[in-house]
Amino acid sequence: MVNTSGCSLETEISRWSWEENKRFENGLVEFPEGFPNRWEKIAARLGTKSAAEVEQHYAVLLDDVTAIEAGLIESPEYVERDAPRSSEPQKYPKSDKKPIGVQRKAGRPWTEDEHRLFLLGLEKYGKGDWKSISRYVVLTRNPTQVASHAQKHFERQEKEEQNKKRRSIFDSSIAETSMTKFAN
């Protein structure tokens, strides 16, 4: 395929291996938006791509995310790196149930780093802006996963607060005890 400048798209858009993509993702976390020389730093970590290629890869990634969130294209079905791949990915329409015997993939627990990034994103974007936290801070999780994690996080915090507020007979002061004694 040839574009208007006469170059093939193959030469314009370089191919990225799984390892390069993983290092790219880690670089985005390590060098967040606004970091000086961000693309150069990430390219140096990769060692196989130029700063321009890294920045272009990021732009394409943002375009893809925008298109997925707008419903223009389906979210890709991710496969484990070493898992055998079939030539045709299996798709299940949202309205249909999966065939018998096909199990839902178990969730992947959050790492300490992901949770720390979640807390930073929560501080920066506020409660409820899960899309921004997912897009700009916790790049390894989608907005639904961030929202679910937030719900569990706030429930845990609430339980801790309730445990701290649990009353005991030893919580009563002398004044409260004598007041109830005389009130009866």
Backbone as a printed PyTorch tensor [residue, N CA C, xyz], in Angstrom:
tensor([[[  0.8490,  -1.1670,   0.0000],
         [  0.0000,   0.0000,   0.0000],
         [  0.8970,   1.2330,   0.0000]],

        [[  0.5570,   2.2560,  -0.8330],
         [  1.3770,   3.4520,  -0.9710],
         [  0.5350,   4.6680,  -0.6180]],

        [[  1.1180,   5.6180,   0.1270],
         [  0.3840,   6.8280,   0.4840],
         [  0.6540,   7.9300,  -0.5230]],

        [[  0.1700,   9.1380,  -0.2280],
         [  0.2950,  10.2400,  -1.1930],
         [  1.7340,  10.6940,  -1.3920]],

        [[  2.6110,  10.4670,  -0.4130],
         [  4.0100,  10.8900,  -0.5740],
         [  4.8320,   9.8690,  -1.3510]],

        [[  4.2160,   8.7380,  -1.6960],
         [  4.9190,   7.7260,  -2.4650],
         [  5.6040,   6.6760,  -1.6090]],

        [[  5.6000,   6.8660,  -0.2870],
         [  6.2210,   5.8790,   0.6100],
         [  5.2070,   4.7870,   0.9260]],

        [[  5.7240,   3.6080,   1.1450],
         [  4.7970,   2.5570,   1.5450],
         [  4.4770,   2.7390,   3.0190]],

        [[  3.2630,   2.3670,   3.4210],
         [  2.8670,   2.4720,   4.8200],
         [  3.7380,   1.5840,   5.6910]],

        [[  4.2470,   0.5140,   5.1220],
         [  5.1230,  -0.4050,   5.8550],
         [  6.3660,   0.3130,   6.3610]],

        [[  6.9310,   1.2190,   5.5350],
         [  8.1240,   1.9370,   5.9720],
         [  7.7730,   3.0850,   6.9000]],

        [[  6.5750,   3.6520,   6.7580],
         [  6.1610,   4.7520,   7.6220],
         [  5.8380,   4.2740,   9.0310]],

        [[  5.1240,   3.1940,   9.1490],
         [  4.6960,   2.6830,  10.4530],
         [  5.5310,   1.4500,  10.7680]],

        [[  6.4290,   1.6060,  11.7230],
         [  7.2920,   0.4760,  12.0570],
         [  6.5290,  -0.5520,  12.8720]],

        [[  6.9720,  -1.7700,  12.8170],
         [  6.3420,  -2.8440,  13.5840],
         [  6.9210,  -2.8430,  14.9900]],

        [[  6.0680,  -3.1620,  15.9500],
         [  6.4660,  -3.1850,  17.3540],
         [  6.2800,  -4.5910,  17.8900]],

        [[  7.3080,  -5.1220,  18.4940],
         [  7.1990,  -6.4540,  19.1050],
         [  6.4720,  -6.3280,  20.4380]],

        [[  6.0930,  -7.4810,  20.9820],
         [  5.4180,  -7.5010,  22.2860],
         [  6.3240,  -6.8820,  23.3400]],

        [[  7.6080,  -7.2380,  23.3150],
         [  8.5680,  -6.7190,  24.2910],
         [  8.7220,  -5.2070,  24.1610]],

        [[  8.7810,  -4.7040,  22.9160],
         [  8.9030,  -3.2600,  22.7060],
         [  7.6690,  -2.5360,  23.2370]],

        [[  6.4910,  -3.0950,  22.9740],
         [  5.2600,  -2.4900,  23.4760],
         [  5.2410,  -2.4580,  24.9970]],

        [[  5.7060,  -3.5350,  25.6230],
         [  5.7360,  -3.5960,  27.0870],
         [  6.6990,  -2.5420,  27.6360]],

        [[  7.8820,  -2.4240,  27.0420],
         [  8.8500,  -1.4100,  27.4800],
         [  8.3080,  -0.0050,  27.2290]],

        [[  7.5800,   0.1630,  26.1110],
         [  6.9350,   1.4440,  25.7980],
         [  5.9240,   1.8060,  26.8910]],

        [[  5.0640,   0.8480,  27.2670],
         [  4.0640,   1.0810,  28.3160],
         [  4.7360,   1.4440,  29.6410]],

        [[  5.7810,   0.7090,  29.9950],
         [  6.5050,   1.0070,  31.2330],
         [  7.1350,   2.3960,  31.1710]],

        [[  7.6270,   2.7660,  30.0040],
         [  8.2090,   4.0900,  29.8210],
         [  7.1820,   5.2000,  29.9990]],

        [[  5.9510,   4.9530,  29.5260],
         [  4.8910,   5.9530,  29.6990],
         [  4.5910,   6.1800,  31.1740]],

        [[  4.6750,   5.1240,  31.9580],
         [  4.4370,   5.2450,  33.3990],
         [  5.6220,   5.9530,  34.0540]],

        [[  6.8150,   5.5490,  33.6750],
         [  8.0160,   6.1050,  34.2870],
         [  8.2270,   7.5780,  33.9210]],

        [[  7.8620,   7.9440,  32.6890],
         [  8.0220,   9.3140,  32.2230],
         [  6.6400,   9.8510,  31.8440]],

        [[  5.8740,  10.3380,  32.8300],
         [  4.4960,  10.7650,  32.5810],
         [  4.4080,  12.0130,  31.7030]],

        [[  3.1880,  12.3230,  31.2900],
         [  2.9310,  13.4870,  30.4530],
         [  3.5350,  14.7310,  31.0960]],

        [[  4.2090,  15.5370,  30.2890],
         [  4.8360,  16.7570,  30.7860],
         [  6.2810,  16.5680,  31.2160]],

        [[  6.7550,  15.3200,  31.2470],
         [  8.1360,  15.0450,  31.6310],
         [  9.0690,  15.5720,  30.5380]],

        [[ 10.1380,  16.2920,  30.9140],
         [ 11.0540,  16.8290,  29.8880],
         [ 11.6860,  15.7080,  29.0500]],

        [[ 11.7330,  15.9110,  27.7600],
         [ 12.3260,  14.9520,  26.8140],
         [ 11.7150,  13.5530,  26.9550]],

        [[ 10.4210,  13.5090,  27.1860],
         [  9.7280,  12.2350,  27.4220],
         [  9.9940,  11.2140,  26.3190]],

        [[  9.8000,  11.6060,  25.0650],
         [  9.9100,  10.6420,  23.9580],
         [ 11.3540,  10.1700,  23.7760]],

        [[ 12.3020,  11.0550,  24.0000],
         [ 13.7150,  10.6760,  23.8970],
         [ 14.0800,   9.6660,  24.9900]],

        [[ 13.5670,   9.9140,  26.2000],
         [ 13.8540,   9.0120,  27.3290],
         [ 13.2780,   7.6220,  27.0630]],

        [[ 12.0340,   7.5810,  26.5760],
         [ 11.3980,   6.2880,  26.3030],
         [ 12.1300,   5.5790,  25.1630]],

        [[ 12.4920,   6.3340,  24.1200],
         [ 13.2210,   5.7490,  22.9880],
         [ 14.5540,   5.1810,  23.4490]],

        [[ 15.2250,   5.8850,  24.3760],
         [ 16.5080,   5.3950,  24.8950],
         [ 16.3120,   4.0810,  25.6480]],

        [[ 15.2030,   3.9560,  26.3700],
         [ 14.9190,   2.7080,  27.0960],
         [ 14.6390,   1.5590,  26.1340]],

        [[ 13.9800,   1.8960,  25.0120],
         [ 13.6810,   0.8610,  24.0150],
         [ 14.9530,   0.4220,  23.2960]],

        [[ 15.7240,   1.3990,  22.8550],
         [ 16.9560,   1.0970,  22.1400],
         [ 16.7620,   0.6750,  20.7020]],

        [[ 15.5050,   0.5570,  20.2560],
         [ 15.2440,   0.0930,  18.8880],
         [ 14.4140,   1.0810,  18.0750]],

        [[ 13.9260,   2.1450,  18.7340],
         [ 13.0460,   3.1050,  18.0600],
         [ 13.5500,   4.5240,  18.3090]],

        [[ 13.2270,   5.4080,  17.3630],
         [ 13.5870,   6.8140,  17.5330],
         [ 12.5220,   7.5110,  18.3710]],

        [[ 12.8450,   8.7020,  18.8570],
         [ 11.8850,   9.4880,  19.6320],
         [ 10.6470,   9.7900,  18.7820]],

        [[ 10.8430,  10.0560,  17.5000],
         [  9.7150,  10.3410,  16.6020],
         [  8.8060,   9.1190,  16.4570]],

        [[  9.4200,   7.9220,  16.3460],
         [  8.6280,   6.6920,  16.2450],
         [  7.8300,   6.4360,  17.5270]],

        [[  8.4460,   6.7220,  18.6760],
         [  7.7770,   6.5310,  19.9640],
         [  6.5920,   7.4870,  20.0720]],

        [[  6.8100,   8.7550,  19.7060],
         [  5.7270,   9.7440,  19.7790],
         [  4.5940,   9.3840,  18.8120]],

        [[  4.9450,   8.9160,  17.6190],
         [  3.9350,   8.5010,  16.6320],
         [  3.1590,   7.2940,  17.1480]],

        [[  3.8520,   6.3520,  17.7730],
         [  3.2070,   5.1530,  18.3310],
         [  2.1960,   5.5680,  19.3970]],

        [[  2.5630,   6.5480,  20.2140],
         [  1.6730,   7.0530,  21.2570],
         [  0.4360,   7.7080,  20.6380]],

        [[  0.6400,   8.5040,  19.5800],
         [ -0.4860,   9.1740,  18.9050],
         [ -1.4560,   8.1500,  18.3260]],

        [[ -0.9150,   7.0940,  17.7170],
         [ -1.7570,   6.0360,  17.1490],
         [ -2.5240,   5.3270,  18.2690]],

        [[ -1.8420,   5.0850,  19.3910],
         [ -2.4780,   4.4450,  20.5400],
         [ -3.6450,   5.2930,  21.0540]],

        [[ -3.4300,   6.6000,  21.1860],
         [ -4.5080,   7.4900,  21.6380],
         [ -5.6820,   7.4930,  20.6630]],

        [[ -5.3740,   7.4940,  19.3680],
         [ -6.4420,   7.4430,  18.3560],
         [ -7.2480,   6.1530,  18.4880]],

        [[ -6.5520,   5.0340,  18.7080],
         [ -7.2330,   3.7480,  18.8770],
         [ -8.1280,   3.7470,  20.1100]],

        [[ -7.6120,   4.2670,  21.2120],
         [ -8.3990,   4.3100,  22.4530],
         [ -9.6420,   5.1620,  22.2620]],

        [[ -9.4790,   6.3200,  21.6050],
         [-10.6070,   7.2050,  21.3390],
         [-11.6580,   6.5040,  20.4820]],

        [[-11.2090,   5.7950,  19.4550],
         [-12.1420,   5.0850,  18.5720],
         [-12.8580,   3.9580,  19.3150]],

        [[-12.1480,   3.2470,  20.1930],
         [-12.7570,   2.1630,  20.9750],
         [-13.7960,   2.7410,  21.9240]],

        [[-13.4220,   3.8180,  22.6370],
         [-14.3470,   4.4230,  23.5900],
         [-15.5620,   5.0320,  22.9120]],

        [[-15.4040,   5.4950,  21.6760],
         [-16.5260,   6.0610,  20.9300],
         [-17.3900,   4.9650,  20.3060]],

        [[-16.9390,   3.7150,  20.4160],
         [-17.7000,   2.6070,  19.8640],
         [-17.5120,   2.4270,  18.3670]],

        [[-16.5200,   3.0900,  17.8020],
         [-16.2840,   2.9880,  16.3530],
         [-15.6360,   1.6660,  15.9750]],

        [[-14.8160,   1.1300,  16.8710],
         [-14.2100,  -0.1800,  16.6480],
         [-14.3130,  -0.9830,  17.9360]],

        [[-14.2660,  -2.3060,  17.8070],
         [-14.3460,  -3.1690,  18.9780],
         [-13.0200,  -3.1970,  19.7030]],

        [[-13.1020,  -3.3360,  21.0050],
         [-11.8990,  -3.4670,  21.8140],
         [-11.2050,  -4.7680,  21.4270]],

        [[ -9.8860,  -4.7420,  21.2740],
         [ -9.1910,  -5.9730,  20.8740],
         [ -9.2590,  -7.0240,  21.9730]],

        [[ -9.2590,  -8.2750,  21.5560],
         [ -9.2460,  -9.3790,  22.5160],
         [ -7.7850,  -9.7190,  22.7490]],

        [[ -7.3280,  -9.5160,  23.9860],
         [ -5.9260,  -9.7290,  24.2850],
         [ -5.6410, -11.1970,  24.5550]],

        [[ -4.4600, -11.6350,  24.1350],
         [ -4.0450, -13.0140,  24.3100],
         [ -2.7470, -13.0050,  25.1060]],

        [[ -2.5840, -14.0100,  25.9280],
         [ -1.3250, -14.1200,  26.6570],
         [ -0.2000, -14.2690,  25.6480]],

        [[  0.9580, -13.7520,  25.9780],
         [  2.0860, -13.7050,  25.0480],
         [  2.4490, -15.0740,  24.4870]],

        [[  2.5380, -16.0770,  25.3340],
         [  2.9700, -17.3940,  24.8720],
         [  1.8120, -18.3430,  24.5860]],

        [[  0.5890, -17.8290,  24.6880],
         [ -0.5760, -18.6880,  24.4540],
         [ -0.6870, -18.9970,  22.9640]],

        [[ -1.1360, -20.2030,  22.6220],
         [ -1.3140, -20.5160,  21.2040],
         [ -2.3970, -19.6200,  20.6110]],

        [[ -2.1710, -19.1540,  19.4190],
         [ -3.1210, -18.2330,  18.7960],
         [ -3.7960, -18.9020,  17.6120]],

        [[ -5.1030, -18.7530,  17.5530],
         [ -5.8170, -19.2970,  16.4000],
         [ -5.7900, -18.2430,  15.3060]],

        [[ -6.0570, -18.6570,  14.0920],
         [ -6.0110, -17.7220,  12.9820],
         [ -7.1640, -16.7250,  13.0520]],

        [[ -8.2540, -17.1160,  13.6640],
         [ -9.4380, -16.2580,  13.7520],
         [ -9.8270, -16.0870,  15.2240]],

        [[ -9.7960, -14.8480,  15.7670],
         [-10.1840, -14.6740,  17.1630],
         [-11.6810, -14.9500,  17.3450]],

        [[-12.0190, -15.5670,  18.4820],
         [-13.4200, -15.8380,  18.7630],
         [-14.0760, -14.5910,  19.3010]],

        [[-15.2190, -14.2550,  18.7570],
         [-15.9520, -13.0840,  19.2180],
         [-17.3230, -13.5370,  19.6860]],

        [[-17.7740, -12.9100,  20.7580],
         [-19.0850, -13.2120,  21.2970],
         [-19.8730, -11.9180,  21.3340]],

        [[-20.9650, -11.8380,  20.5780],
         [-21.7720, -10.6150,  20.6300],
         [-22.2260, -10.3610,  22.0630]],

        [[-22.3340,  -9.0740,  22.4340],
         [-22.6730,  -8.7230,  23.8090],
         [-24.0150,  -9.2930,  24.2370]],

        [[-24.9530,  -9.4210,  23.3120],
         [-26.2840,  -9.9050,  23.6710],
         [-26.3220, -11.4300,  23.8200]],

        [[-25.3970, -12.1330,  23.1900],
         [-25.3930, -13.5950,  23.2560],
         [-24.5770, -14.0780,  24.4400]],

        [[-24.9490, -15.2440,  24.9430],
         [-24.1460, -15.8620,  25.9990],
         [-23.0260, -16.6450,  25.3420]],

        [[-21.9480, -16.8100,  26.1010],
         [-20.8320, -17.6030,  25.5900],
         [-21.2560, -19.0670,  25.5380]],

        [[-20.6940, -19.8160,  24.6070],
         [-21.0450, -21.2340,  24.5200],
         [-20.7030, -21.9620,  25.8250]],

        [[-21.4220, -23.0430,  26.0760],
         [-21.1800, -23.8470,  27.2770],
         [-19.7380, -24.3280,  27.2550]],

        [[-19.1010, -24.2570,  28.4140],
         [-17.7200, -24.7000,  28.5120],
         [-16.7140, -23.5730,  28.3730]],

        [[-17.1580, -22.4110,  27.8680],
         [-16.2600, -21.2650,  27.7600],
         [-16.4030, -20.4580,  29.0370]],

        [[-15.3330, -20.4010,  29.7950],
         [-15.3530, -19.7140,  31.0810],
         [-14.8670, -18.2870,  30.9420]],

        [[-15.3970, -17.4310,  31.8210],
         [-14.9150, -16.0650,  31.8790],
         [-13.5020, -16.0740,  32.4410]],

        [[-12.6380, -15.2810,  31.8580],
         [-11.2510, -15.2290,  32.2940],
         [-11.1910, -14.5960,  33.6880]],

        [[-10.4540, -15.2260,  34.5810],
         [-10.3220, -14.7150,  35.9430],
         [ -9.5810, -13.3870,  35.9240]],

        [[ -9.9850, -12.4920,  36.8130],
         [ -9.3480, -11.1860,  36.8990],
         [ -7.9040, -11.2910,  37.3660]],

        [[ -7.1280, -10.3250,  36.9780],
         [ -5.7290, -10.2510,  37.3710],
         [ -5.6380,  -9.2960,  38.5530]],

        [[ -5.0870,  -9.7430,  39.6800],
         [ -5.0130,  -8.8680,  40.8580],
         [ -4.1970,  -7.6090,  40.5890]],

        [[ -4.5510,  -6.5440,  41.2690],
         [ -3.8250,  -5.2870,  41.1390],
         [ -2.4930,  -5.3840,  41.8580]],

        [[ -1.4720,  -4.8400,  41.2390],
         [ -0.1490,  -4.8160,  41.8680],
         [ -0.0630,  -3.5850,  42.7710]],

        [[  0.9520,  -3.5750,  43.6250],
         [  1.1730,  -2.4130,  44.4940],
         [  1.4120,  -1.1640,  43.6530]],

        [[  2.1850,  -1.3100,  42.5700],
         [  2.4680,  -0.1590,  41.7040],
         [  1.1910,   0.3740,  41.0620]],

        [[  0.3330,  -0.5320,  40.5830],
         [ -0.9190,  -0.0920,  39.9810],
         [ -1.7790,   0.6460,  41.0070]],

        [[ -1.8380,   0.1200,  42.2360],
         [ -2.6390,   0.7710,  43.2750],
         [ -2.0560,   2.1480,  43.6210]],

        [[ -0.7370,   2.2340,  43.6980],
         [ -0.0860,   3.5210,  43.9810],
         [ -0.4160,   4.5250,  42.8660]],

        [[ -0.3520,   4.0590,  41.6170],
         [ -0.7050,   4.9340,  40.4970],
         [ -2.1780,   5.3240,  40.5470]],

        [[ -3.0300,   4.3680,  40.9450],
         [ -4.4590,   4.6540,  41.0930],
         [ -4.6650,   5.8000,  42.0870]],

        [[ -3.9730,   5.7290,  43.2330],
         [ -4.1070,   6.7770,  44.2500],
         [ -3.6160,   8.1280,  43.7270]],

        [[ -2.5290,   8.1130,  42.9520],
         [ -2.0410,   9.3540,  42.3380],
         [ -3.0700,   9.9100,  41.3460]],

        [[ -3.6420,   9.0200,  40.5430],
         [ -4.6630,   9.4360,  39.5800],
         [ -5.9080,   9.9660,  40.2700]],

        [[ -6.2700,   9.3400,  41.3630],
         [ -7.4310,   9.7700,  42.1450],
         [ -7.1980,  11.1840,  42.6700]],

        [[ -5.9850,  11.4250,  43.1260],
         [ -5.6270,  12.7530,  43.6330],
         [ -5.6510,  13.7880,  42.5130]],

        [[ -5.1510,  13.3970,  41.3360],
         [ -5.0420,  14.3460,  40.2220],
         [ -6.3840,  14.5940,  39.5270]],

        [[ -7.1620,  13.5100,  39.2530],
         [ -8.3750,  13.6480,  38.4510],
         [ -9.6680,  13.5780,  39.2660]],

        [[ -9.5700,  13.1380,  40.5100],
         [-10.7500,  13.1100,  41.3670],
         [-11.5680,  11.8390,  41.2330]],

        [[-12.4420,  11.6630,  42.2070],
         [-13.3050,  10.4770,  42.2660],
         [-14.3080,  10.5310,  41.1150]],

        [[-14.3700,   9.4720,  40.3430],
         [-15.3390,   9.3770,  39.2600],
         [-14.7630,   9.5350,  37.8670]],

        [[-13.5750,  10.1160,  37.7360],
         [-12.9860,  10.2910,  36.4090],
         [-12.0930,   9.0930,  36.0880]],

        [[-12.7280,   7.9340,  36.0220],
         [-12.0030,   6.6750,  35.8390],
         [-11.3410,   6.6220,  34.4650]],

        [[-11.9840,   7.2340,  33.4770],
         [-11.4290,   7.2130,  32.1250],
         [-10.0690,   7.9150,  32.0840]],

        [[ -9.9760,   9.0780,  32.7160],
         [ -8.7030,   9.8100,  32.7300],
         [ -7.6470,   9.0670,  33.5370]],

        [[ -8.0570,   8.5000,  34.6780],
         [ -7.1070,   7.7580,  35.4940],
         [ -6.5560,   6.5800,  34.6980]],

        [[ -7.4380,   5.8990,  33.9790],
         [ -7.0180,   4.7580,  33.1530],
         [ -6.1530,   5.2060,  31.9810]],

        [[ -6.5540,   6.2640,  31.3380],
         [ -5.8690,   6.7140,  30.1240],
         [ -4.5040,   7.3350,  30.4020]],

        [[ -4.3770,   8.0720,  31.4990],
         [ -3.1570,   8.8380,  31.7320],
         [ -2.2970,   8.3600,  32.8960]],

        [[ -2.8480,   7.5300,  33.7870],
         [ -2.0650,   7.1620,  34.9690],
         [ -1.8840,   5.6500,  35.0810]],

        [[ -2.9710,   4.9060,  35.1960],
         [ -2.8820,   3.4460,  35.3250],
         [ -3.1050,   2.8660,  33.9320]],

        [[ -2.0590,   2.8780,  33.1320],
         [ -2.1770,   2.5230,  31.7140],
         [ -2.4370,   1.0380,  31.4970]],

        [[ -2.2380,   0.2280,  32.5230],
         [ -2.4180,  -1.2170,  32.3920],
         [ -3.8550,  -1.6500,  32.6760]],

        [[ -4.7340,  -0.7090,  33.0080],
         [ -6.1260,  -1.0290,  33.3410],
         [ -7.0770,  -0.1510,  32.5370]],

        [[ -8.2510,  -0.7120,  32.2080],
         [ -9.2510,   0.0640,  31.4820],
         [-10.1660,   0.7940,  32.4820]],

        [[-10.9910,   1.7400,  32.0070],
         [-11.8250,   2.5210,  32.9250],
         [-12.7520,   1.6660,  33.7980]],

        [[-13.2770,   0.5760,  33.2640],
         [-14.1480,  -0.2880,  34.0510],
         [-13.3740,  -0.9320,  35.1950]],

        [[-12.1610,  -1.3800,  34.9160],
         [-11.3410,  -1.9880,  35.9590],
         [-10.9660,  -0.9630,  37.0260]],

        [[-10.6740,   0.2680,  36.6050],
         [-10.3320,   1.3200,  37.5620],
         [-11.5450,   1.6330,  38.4380]],

        [[-12.7280,   1.7160,  37.8330],
         [-13.9510,   2.0010,  38.5990],
         [-14.2300,   0.8940,  39.6120]],

        [[-14.0550,  -0.3430,  39.1960],
         [-14.2680,  -1.4790,  40.0920],
         [-13.2710,  -1.4540,  41.2430]],

        [[-12.0200,  -1.1610,  40.9280],
         [-10.9930,  -1.0820,  41.9610],
         [-11.3200,   0.0520,  42.9400]],

        [[-11.7880,   1.1770,  42.4040],
         [-12.1400,   2.3230,  43.2500],
         [-13.2810,   1.9520,  44.2020]],

        [[-14.2750,   1.2520,  43.6720],
         [-15.4120,   0.8490,  44.5060],
         [-14.9300,  -0.0130,  45.6760]],

        [[-14.0760,  -0.9710,  45.3810],
         [-13.5490,  -1.8400,  46.4370],
         [-12.6760,  -1.0530,  47.4070]],

        [[-11.8850,  -0.1240,  46.8690],
         [-11.0010,   0.6990,  47.6960],
         [-11.8170,   1.5250,  48.7020]],

        [[-12.8820,   2.1790,  48.2080],
         [-13.6920,   3.0170,  49.0860],
         [-14.4840,   2.1780,  50.0910]],

        [[-14.9190,   0.9880,  49.6830],
         [-15.6010,   0.0990,  50.6320],
         [-14.6610,  -0.3120,  51.7540]],

        [[-13.4030,  -0.6330,  51.4080],
         [-12.4150,  -0.9970,  52.4360],
         [-12.1620,   0.1660,  53.3870]],

        [[-12.0450,   1.3690,  52.8330],
         [-11.8230,   2.5460,  53.6730],
         [-12.9970,   2.7640,  54.6240]],

        [[-14.1990,   2.5890,  54.1130],
         [-15.4010,   2.7790,  54.9350],
         [-15.4440,   1.7480,  56.0670]],

        [[-15.1070,   0.4970,  55.7630],
         [-15.0870,  -0.5430,  56.7960],
         [-14.0610,  -0.2230,  57.8750]],

        [[-12.8990,   0.2600,  57.4550],
         [-11.8710,   0.6310,  58.4280],
         [-12.3610,   1.7440,  59.3330]],

        [[-13.0670,   2.7280,  58.7530],
         [-13.6080,   3.8280,  59.5460],
         [-14.6510,   3.3150,  60.5340]],

        [[-15.5140,   2.4020,  60.0810],
         [-16.5410,   1.8460,  60.9660],
         [-15.9120,   1.0640,  62.1050]],

        [[-14.8380,   0.3300,  61.8180],
         [-14.1500,  -0.4210,  62.8700],
         [-13.5420,   0.5240,  63.8990]],

        [[-13.0570,   1.6620,  63.4460],
         [-12.4850,   2.6400,  64.3700],
         [-13.5770,   3.2610,  65.2350]],

        [[-14.7870,   3.4080,  64.6820],
         [-15.8820,   4.0630,  65.3930],
         [-16.6920,   3.0910,  66.2390]],

        [[-16.3730,   1.8080,  66.1760],
         [-17.1420,   0.8180,  66.9310],
         [-17.0900,   1.1630,  68.4080]],

        [[-18.2360,   1.2250,  69.0320],
         [-18.3330,   1.6280,  70.4260],
         [-18.0150,   0.4540,  71.3440]],

        [[-17.4820,   0.8030,  72.4850],
         [-17.1660,  -0.1650,  73.5180],
         [-17.6250,   0.4240,  74.8420]],

        [[-17.8650,  -0.4100,  75.8370],
         [-18.2600,   0.1400,  77.1370],
         [-17.1430,   0.9790,  77.7150]],

        [[-15.9210,   0.7380,  77.2520],
         [-14.7820,   1.4940,  77.7390],
         [-14.6760,   2.8720,  77.0750]],

        [[-15.5210,   3.1240,  76.0470],
         [-15.5200,   4.4150,  75.3840],
         [-16.2960,   5.4590,  76.1790]],

        [[-17.1450,   5.0480,  77.0820],
         [-17.9820,   5.9730,  77.8420],
         [-17.1470,   6.7320,  78.8620]],

        [[-17.4640,   8.0080,  78.9950],
         [-16.7740,   8.8160,  80.0020],
         [-17.5610,   8.7600,  81.3010]],

        [[-16.9810,   9.2380,  82.3860],
         [-17.6540,   9.2490,  83.6880],
         [-18.9000,  10.1170,  83.6190]],

        [[-18.8120,  11.2420,  82.9390],
         [-19.9510,  12.1610,  82.8450],
         [-21.1240,  11.4900,  82.1500]],

        [[-20.8660,  10.7490,  81.0090],
         [-21.9380,  10.0690,  80.2880],
         [-22.5760,   9.0010,  81.1600]],

        [[-21.7700,   8.2520,  81.9090],
         [-22.2710,   7.1670,  82.7590],
         [-23.1640,   7.7200,  83.8520]],

        [[-22.7540,   8.7980,  84.5030],
         [-23.5460,   9.3370,  85.5900],
         [-24.8150,  10.0040,  85.0640]],

        [[-24.7930,  10.5520,  83.8630],
         [-25.9790,  11.1670,  83.2800],
         [-27.0390,  10.1200,  82.9900]],

        [[-26.6610,   8.9680,  82.4260],
         [-27.6420,   7.9250,  82.1230],
         [-28.1640,   7.2830,  83.3990]],

        [[-27.3590,   7.2240,  84.4120],
         [-27.7670,   6.6370,  85.6800],
         [-28.8820,   7.4700,  86.2990]],

        [[-28.7220,   8.8020,  86.2670],
         [-29.7100,   9.6810,  86.8840],
         [-30.9110,   9.9060,  85.9970]],

        [[-30.7850,   9.6650,  84.6980],
         [-31.8970,   9.8580,  83.7790],
         [-32.9540,   8.7640,  83.9660]],

        [[-32.5540,   7.5920,  84.4510],
         [-33.4910,   6.4790,  84.6030],
         [-34.1810,   6.5010,  85.8950]]])
